[in-house]
Amino acid sequence: MTSFSPTSATPADDLLPVFDTGRLWLRPRTMADLEACLAMDRDPEVTRHIAGPWDDPVKHRAFVEYRMTRAYPRGLGYWSIFEAATPERFIGWVLLIPDHGAGPEVEIGWRLVRDAWGRGIASEAARTLMRHAFETVRLPRIVADIAAENAASRRVAEKLGMRRVGEVDSDGKRYVRYRLVREDLG
């Protein structure tokens, strides 16, 4: 297992690359994205499968600010997603962070504003981060815990080649655990 020490952690925006897929632009998430992230999370359809402080504005802001300002291990963090056609409009984020904040596994995840759903954006952005995880960060594997009833996100994981490896209970919900091992990429 790969583990991360707090001493290897630094602010994400100092180390994370920007990615341009032609259609999407992924850049390290910054405090400039805070209001857009909060607005996205206030849409109950966006967060219906995700436990969080969405109904308490003070706790919600503190939670997102913490996730934006904490130090992650080298090469890990959050990226904000923008479409090349409208580069000023935030449409979501993707992440590559220690699982449950501590590891030793590293999780991949995504969240999009509702009008970006169903267009392959989550798959494209996550696939870009997968390459970064395996080729640059040299992780041996990545995981994703997805709410069992979240069929759309589970399809994204499957499109990425992730395999269902079990279930976990957290925050009073049942999640399906997916894993992708570097050797499985061929």
PyMOL commands that set and color helices and strands:
alter all, ss='L'
color gray80, all
select helices_A, chain A and resi 6-8+12-14+31-41+44-47+57-69+99-101+114-116+121-136+151-159+182-185
alter helices_A, ss='H'
color red, helices_A
select strands_A, chain A and resi 9-11+19-20+24-28+71-73+77-83+86-98+106-112+141-147+163-170+173-181
alter strands_A, ss='S'
color yellow, strands_A
deselect
rebuild
show_as cartoon
